[in-house]
Structures are given as C-alpha cells and as structure tokens.
Amino acid sequence: MTALTKSLRAEIVQIAVNKSGLLEKRRAAEAELFKQTVAYQREAYGPEKYDELLKAIRLVASAGSMQVYPFTHSINVKVDGRIISVITSHSNNVTDYVPMSSVSTPEISREKYQVLADLSKKASSFETQIKELRSKVAGALEAFKTVKALMQSWPEVIELLPATLGEAKQLPVVVNAAELNNIIGLPTGKKDA
C-alpha cells in the first residue's frame, strides 16, 4: 500500500495542472501580450531606434561589462505622460532583452494601452485558473492517506499518478469526482472544449 505523501500529492497536483492545458494557454497569452507590447514599443521608438537600442543592450549584455537583466515580467510604456508597467509574464520563461525605462519610455495611445490591458487580463485569468485548480486538486487529495483509497474514490486519477509508482490497478468507485475530471480533462479525450 503506497502512502499519499506530501511530495506525491505535490507531484499529482503538478501533473494535473500540466494535463489541464492551462499552462500552455497562459504561455500563449503571455507570448501574445509580449509580442504586441514589443510591437507598440517598436512603433513608438521607430524601428531603427528600437533596433539600435536592442543591439546596444545585447552588446552590453554579451560583453559582461555591465549588469543587464533580460526582460522577464514587464515592459514600461508611457500613456498620457504617465509611465505604466505592462505585466507581460507571470512566469520566467521570456528571456529576450527589451529597451527599459532607464533608456527612455515610449509613448503609446490609450487605445493601444487598452489592448495591452485586455491581453494582460487574459494572461492573468489563466494564472488564477491554475491557482484554483491547484487548490481544488490539493484539497481533494488531502482526504486520502493512501493511493489505493484515492483510486477507490477517484479512479480517473490513475492518469495523474507519476510513472515512478508503477502500474496502478483500477478499483471500484466510491465517490463521484466529475468536476475535477472535467477541469483536468480526465479521462484523456473527454475534456469539454
């Protein structure tokens, strides 16, 4: 009988999040926001000046003569004379360099800023959904002490068990786990679009 340890629960939660597709949706939304923000920045600076700034920043970064940080979370823009930081990533996956406010901050229109705000809200909503899913799955797992007991109540969880556990056997159903199955997409191929 395999105990449902804290580390095993954390692994199951992460597998559930990965399987749900929410991480990919968040990354795609962040990439879209980053691309649009850079496009507006490039337009505001002018393509030639923007390219010159990027070239200079990358040169300084590669020479190691000065501490230059890659873009990770936000890009500054100016709207109606106010500098606003546009959150473009909730993770650390983007590593390209972009001109920051220390060089100068480009001015963009309110309409363009609203596009960025909407895209940022979309990316943020996926982060919220990921946190909610983590909480729900972790909460469901807390009710069980063993993998066997978990599988008796939620047989579809077999798809979330790490490969290190070996082959698990289907057990009779004790309770209904339909909501979690729907959110995660269990069994595979049955997720609502």
C-alpha positions as CSV (number, residue, x, y, z in Angstrom):
1,M,0.0,0.0,0.0
2,T,1.6,3.3,-1.1
3,A,1.2,6.3,1.2
4,L,-0.1,9.5,-0.3
5,T,2.9,11.6,1.0
6,K,3.1,15.4,0.7
7,S,5.6,15.1,-2.1
8,L,3.5,12.6,-4.0
9,R,0.5,14.9,-3.6
10,A,2.5,17.9,-4.9
11,E,3.6,15.7,-7.9
12,I,0.0,14.7,-8.6
13,V,-1.1,18.4,-8.4
14,Q,1.6,19.4,-10.9
15,I,0.7,16.6,-13.3
16,A,-3.0,17.7,-13.1
17,V,-2.0,21.3,-13.9
18,N,0.1,20.2,-16.8
19,K,-2.6,17.9,-18.1
20,S,-5.3,20.6,-17.9
21,G,-3.6,22.6,-20.6
22,L,-3.8,25.8,-18.6
23,L,0.0,26.3,-18.5
24,E,0.1,26.3,-22.3
25,K,-2.8,28.7,-22.6
26,R,-1.1,31.0,-20.1
27,R,2.2,30.9,-22.0
28,A,0.4,31.5,-25.3
29,A,-1.5,34.5,-23.8
30,E,1.8,35.9,-22.3
31,A,3.6,35.4,-25.7
32,E,0.8,37.3,-27.5
33,L,0.9,40.1,-24.9
34,F,4.7,40.3,-25.1
35,K,4.6,40.3,-29.0
36,Q,2.0,43.1,-29.0
37,T,3.8,45.2,-26.4
38,V,7.1,44.9,-28.2
39,A,5.3,45.9,-31.5
40,Y,3.9,49.0,-29.9
41,Q,7.2,49.8,-28.3
42,R,9.0,49.4,-31.6
43,E,6.4,51.6,-33.3
44,A,6.7,54.3,-30.7
45,Y,10.5,54.3,-30.8
46,G,10.7,53.9,-34.5
47,P,12.1,50.7,-36.0
48,E,15.6,52.0,-36.5
49,K,16.0,53.5,-33.0
50,Y,14.4,50.4,-31.4
51,D,16.8,48.1,-33.3
52,E,19.7,50.3,-32.3
53,L,18.7,50.1,-28.6
54,L,18.3,46.3,-28.7
55,K,21.7,46.0,-30.4
56,A,23.3,48.1,-27.8
57,I,21.6,46.3,-24.9
58,R,22.6,42.9,-26.3
59,L,26.2,44.0,-26.9
60,V,26.5,45.3,-23.3
61,A,24.9,42.1,-22.0
62,S,27.2,39.8,-24.1
63,A,30.4,41.8,-23.1
64,G,29.5,41.4,-19.4
65,S,30.8,44.9,-18.8
66,M,27.6,46.0,-17.1
67,Q,24.8,44.3,-15.3
68,V,21.9,44.0,-17.8
69,Y,18.8,42.0,-17.0
70,P,16.8,40.2,-19.6
71,F,13.1,41.0,-19.8
72,T,11.1,38.8,-17.6
73,H,7.9,40.4,-16.3
74,S,7.0,43.8,-17.6
75,I,7.7,46.5,-20.1
76,N,7.3,50.1,-19.4
77,V,5.2,52.4,-21.7
78,K,4.0,56.0,-21.4
79,V,0.3,56.8,-21.6
80,D,-0.8,60.4,-21.4
81,G,2.6,61.3,-19.9
82,R,2.5,58.6,-17.2
83,I,4.8,55.7,-17.1
84,I,2.9,52.4,-16.8
85,S,4.5,49.0,-16.4
86,V,2.7,46.4,-18.5
87,I,2.8,43.0,-16.9
88,T,3.5,40.6,-19.7
89,S,4.5,37.4,-17.9
90,H,3.6,35.5,-14.8
91,S,6.5,33.2,-15.2
92,N,10.2,33.5,-16.0
93,N,10.1,31.9,-19.5
94,V,10.7,35.0,-21.6
95,T,14.4,35.9,-21.7
96,D,14.9,38.4,-24.5
97,Y,16.2,41.9,-23.9
98,V,14.0,44.9,-24.5
99,P,14.5,48.6,-24.0
100,M,13.5,49.6,-20.5
101,S,12.6,52.9,-18.9
102,S,16.3,53.5,-18.0
103,V,16.9,54.2,-21.7
104,S,13.6,56.0,-22.4
105,T,10.0,55.1,-22.2
106,P,7.9,55.1,-25.4
107,E,4.6,56.9,-25.6
108,I,1.6,54.9,-26.8
109,S,-2.1,55.8,-27.2
110,R,-4.9,54.9,-24.7
111,E,-6.4,52.6,-27.3
112,K,-3.2,50.6,-27.6
113,Y,-2.8,50.6,-23.9
114,Q,-6.3,49.1,-23.6
115,V,-5.4,46.4,-26.0
116,L,-2.4,45.6,-23.7
117,A,-4.5,45.7,-20.6
118,D,-7.0,43.3,-22.1
119,L,-4.3,40.9,-23.1
120,S,-2.7,41.2,-19.7
121,K,-6.1,40.4,-18.1
122,K,-6.4,37.3,-20.3
123,A,-3.0,36.0,-19.3
124,S,-3.7,36.8,-15.6
125,S,-7.0,34.9,-15.8
126,F,-5.1,31.7,-16.7
127,E,-2.8,32.2,-13.7
128,T,-5.9,32.5,-11.5
129,Q,-7.4,29.3,-13.0
130,I,-4.1,27.5,-12.4
131,K,-4.1,28.5,-8.7
132,E,-7.8,27.4,-8.3
133,L,-7.1,24.1,-9.9
134,R,-4.0,23.5,-7.7
135,S,-6.2,24.3,-4.7
136,K,-9.0,22.0,-5.7
137,V,-6.8,19.1,-6.5
138,A,-4.7,19.5,-3.4
139,G,-7.9,19.7,-1.3
140,A,-9.3,16.6,-2.9
141,L,-6.0,14.7,-2.2
142,E,-6.0,15.8,1.4
143,A,-8.9,13.5,2.2
144,F,-6.8,10.4,1.5
145,K,-3.9,8.7,3.2
146,T,-3.1,6.1,0.5
147,V,-3.1,5.9,-3.3
148,K,-5.4,2.9,-3.0
149,A,-8.0,4.9,-1.1
150,L,-7.7,7.8,-3.6
151,M,-8.2,5.5,-6.5
152,Q,-11.3,3.9,-4.9
153,S,-12.9,7.4,-4.8
154,W,-11.4,8.8,-8.0
155,P,-10.5,6.1,-10.4
156,E,-9.5,8.5,-13.2
157,V,-6.7,9.8,-11.0
158,I,-4.7,6.9,-12.4
159,E,-3.7,9.2,-15.3
160,L,-2.2,11.7,-12.8
161,L,-0.1,9.2,-10.9
162,P,3.6,9.6,-11.6
163,A,5.3,6.8,-13.6
164,T,7.6,6.1,-10.6
165,L,4.6,4.5,-8.8
166,G,4.5,1.7,-11.3
167,E,1.3,0.2,-12.7
168,A,-1.8,1.1,-10.6
169,K,-5.0,-1.0,-10.8
170,Q,-8.5,0.3,-11.4
171,L,-10.5,0.0,-8.2
172,P,-14.3,0.3,-7.6
173,V,-15.7,3.8,-7.4
174,V,-16.7,5.1,-4.0
175,V,-17.4,8.8,-4.7
176,N,-18.1,11.0,-7.8
177,A,-15.1,13.2,-9.0
178,A,-16.8,14.5,-12.1
179,E,-15.9,18.2,-11.5
180,L,-12.2,17.6,-11.2
181,N,-12.3,15.2,-14.2
182,N,-13.9,17.9,-16.3
183,I,-11.4,20.7,-15.3
184,I,-8.4,18.5,-15.8
185,G,-9.7,16.6,-18.9
186,L,-9.9,13.1,-17.5
187,P,-10.1,10.6,-18.8
188,T,-8.0,11.8,-21.7
189,G,-10.0,12.9,-24.7
190,K,-13.2,13.6,-22.8
191,K,-12.5,17.3,-21.9
192,D,-15.1,19.8,-23.0
193,A,-13.8,22.4,-25.3
